[in-house]
Amino acid sequence: MASYEMQESNLPGKDGERVLFPRMKLWGQMDLDEITQKICRASTFSPGDVKGLIQALAEEIALGMAEGRSVKIDGIGVFTPALGLREGFERETGKAGDRRRNATSICVERIRFRADKELLQETARHCTLERSPWKFRKSSTRYTPEQRLRLAQEYLSAHPYLTVADYAGLTGLLNETARKELKRWSEDQASGIGSSGRGSHKVYVRKEVVSE
């Protein structure tokens, strides 16, 4: 059985007006080993067969997207590649005479996924909900954005790098909010904060501020 909590959110375009919406509480993550065990119990496939097939499917999805195609798996959904700039490259301005980006500065940055209607319906059919006795922790508002930036700068003056978890612990923000704010600081040339690495290995480092 899954549980949910009613969480507050601001109404878009309406200052001060808030509304409650249901949010599911996630208690863990199902991995390939657990999926394999469940499929094997309900079929005659061996664990090696199941893992091999899933890995082959993942590779073919990746190859299809690498060729510039979206990939649709009936009953699961559509995978679509999205591009971004490599670390250290600035966006094109589109102005005459400004430097243009070439293929070496562009990479596949993320994969967008749109769930198939059948997957949504099957999930809903199996889902029984109860209201959770535990409330979601809200991001702390004890620091202003400027104070949080100063905390990050002070941390980086004494440590080689800062992780999202470190920043969340320093500021009281939730991890996702901390991640978004650190990304924003790293894109601000005047923040003194840069980034290194990608994905789960991404960390934030001290960056010299260039005076104009």
Disulfide bonds with the S-S distance in Angstrom:
none
